Amino acid sequence: MTQPEPQPEQQFLDLTEGDPGLAKLLQASLTRLRDGVAGDDLQEMARDVLAGHGDLRQIAANDAYGGELLDRYHRFRDWEQNLDPDERQRLTEQATELAADLGTGTGAAGPGGTPPAS
């Protein structure tokens, strides 16, 4: 008997260690990829993941998509390393605010959007 396909929402929670805010960001990122912002290959991959036809970890390790994902990662790292310090600070603050708004454990508000204890 084969196992049922994983539900995308549960897969995103599993990948983000149960963090609903990060899971939401992951789903939003995959939706952008599905819309074609990074080319046809990643569009196809995102479409499959969002439809529940595959596990993101397995797909990312696949030769058909792994190289494309790695290439995009290297482009990001190059961009990030060349950021002006003021721009890096602005983007860091913006990401921290977004994470806090989503209730992730990575924002200034702490886990679940709860302010840290004083």
FENLIN-V518679 format. One record per residue. N is the residue number from 1. RES is the residue in three letters. SS is DSSP state (hx for helix, st for strand, lp for the rest). PHI is phi in radians with two decimals (999 if undefined). OMEGA is omega in degrees with one decimal (NA if undefined). Layout:
BEGIN
N & RES & SS & PHI & OMEGA
N & RES & SS & PHI & OMEGA
END
This chain:
BEGIN
1 & MET & lp & 999 & -179.4
2 & THR & lp & -1.57 & 178.3
3 & GLN & lp & -1.39 & 177.4
4 & PRO & lp & -1.17 & 176.7
5 & GLU & lp & -1.06 & 177.6
6 & PRO & lp & -1.17 & 175.4
7 & GLN & lp & -1.34 & -176.5
8 & PRO & hx & -0.97 & -177.2
9 & GLU & hx & -1.07 & 178.9
10 & GLN & hx & -1.17 & 178.3
11 & GLN & hx & -1.06 & -179.9
12 & PHE & hx & -1.14 & 176.7
13 & LEU & hx & -1.12 & 178.4
14 & ASP & hx & -1.09 & -178.7
15 & LEU & hx & -1.17 & -178.1
16 & THR & lp & -1.82 & 177.7
17 & GLU & lp & 0.95 & 175.1
18 & GLY & lp & 1.43 & -178.5
19 & ASP & lp & -1.48 & -176.0
20 & PRO & hx & -1.13 & 178.7
21 & GLY & hx & -1.17 & 177.9
22 & LEU & hx & -1.18 & 177.1
23 & ALA & hx & -1.09 & 177.9
24 & LYS & hx & -1.12 & 176.9
25 & LEU & hx & -1.10 & 178.5
26 & LEU & hx & -1.08 & 179.4
27 & GLN & hx & -1.12 & 178.4
28 & ALA & hx & -1.11 & 178.5
29 & SER & hx & -1.14 & 177.8
30 & LEU & hx & -1.15 & 177.2
31 & THR & hx & -1.12 & 176.6
32 & ARG & hx & -1.10 & 177.5
33 & LEU & hx & -1.11 & 178.6
34 & ARG & hx & -1.06 & 179.2
35 & ASP & lp & -1.38 & 171.5
36 & GLY & lp & 1.69 & -176.6
37 & VAL & lp & -1.15 & -176.5
38 & ALA & lp & -2.12 & 177.0
39 & GLY & lp & 1.79 & -173.0
40 & ASP & hx & -1.15 & -176.8
41 & ASP & hx & -1.10 & -179.7
42 & LEU & hx & -1.25 & 174.7
43 & GLN & hx & -1.10 & 178.8
44 & GLU & hx & -1.11 & 179.4
45 & MET & hx & -1.04 & -178.5
46 & ALA & hx & -1.13 & 178.0
47 & ARG & hx & -1.04 & 179.7
48 & ASP & hx & -1.13 & -179.0
49 & VAL & hx & -1.13 & -178.2
50 & LEU & hx & -1.14 & 178.0
51 & ALA & lp & -1.45 & 179.5
52 & GLY & lp & 1.40 & -178.0
53 & HIS & lp & -1.62 & 179.7
54 & GLY & lp & -3.01 & 178.3
55 & ASP & lp & -1.64 & -176.3
56 & LEU & hx & -1.01 & 179.4
57 & ARG & hx & -1.08 & -179.5
58 & GLN & hx & -1.17 & -179.3
59 & ILE & hx & -1.15 & -179.8
60 & ALA & hx & -1.12 & 179.4
61 & ALA & hx & -1.42 & -179.5
62 & ASN & lp & -1.22 & -179.9
63 & ASP & hx & -1.00 & -177.7
64 & ALA & hx & -1.14 & -176.9
65 & TYR & hx & -2.00 & -176.6
66 & GLY & hx & -0.98 & 179.6
67 & GLY & hx & -1.12 & 179.1
68 & GLU & hx & -1.15 & 177.7
69 & LEU & hx & -1.12 & 179.0
70 & LEU & hx & -1.12 & 177.3
71 & ASP & hx & -1.06 & 179.7
72 & ARG & hx & -1.14 & 177.6
73 & TYR & hx & -1.09 & 180.0
74 & HIS & hx & -1.12 & 176.7
75 & ARG & hx & -1.08 & 178.4
76 & PHE & hx & -1.07 & -179.3
77 & ARG & hx & -1.05 & 177.6
78 & ASP & hx & -1.07 & 178.7
79 & TRP & hx & -1.06 & -177.5
80 & GLU & hx & -1.08 & -178.2
81 & GLN & hx & -1.19 & -179.2
82 & ASN & lp & -1.74 & 178.9
83 & LEU & lp & -1.20 & 170.9
84 & ASP & lp & -1.15 & -178.1
85 & PRO & hx & -0.95 & 178.5
86 & ASP & hx & -1.16 & 178.7
87 & GLU & hx & -1.17 & 177.4
88 & ARG & hx & -1.05 & 179.5
89 & GLN & hx & -1.11 & 179.5
90 & ARG & hx & -1.07 & -179.7
91 & LEU & hx & -1.18 & 177.2
92 & THR & hx & -1.10 & 179.0
93 & GLU & hx & -1.11 & 179.4
94 & GLN & hx & -1.11 & 179.6
95 & ALA & hx & -1.16 & 178.8
96 & THR & hx & -1.10 & 177.9
97 & GLU & hx & -1.11 & 179.1
98 & LEU & hx & -1.09 & 179.5
99 & ALA & hx & -1.09 & 178.9
100 & ALA & hx & -1.13 & 179.2
101 & ASP & hx & -1.10 & -179.5
102 & LEU & hx & -1.49 & 178.4
103 & GLY & lp & 1.34 & 178.5
104 & THR & lp & -1.44 & 177.3
105 & GLY & lp & -1.31 & -175.7
106 & THR & lp & -1.74 & -176.3
107 & GLY & lp & -1.52 & -179.8
108 & ALA & lp & -1.12 & -178.4
109 & ALA & lp & -1.34 & 179.2
110 & GLY & lp & 1.53 & -177.1
111 & PRO & hx & -1.00 & 176.9
112 & GLY & hx & 1.18 & 179.4
113 & GLY & hx & 1.37 & -178.5
114 & THR & lp & -1.45 & 177.8
115 & PRO & lp & -1.07 & 179.3
116 & PRO & lp & -1.11 & 177.7
117 & ALA & lp & -1.20 & 180.0
118 & SER & lp & -1.46 & NA
END
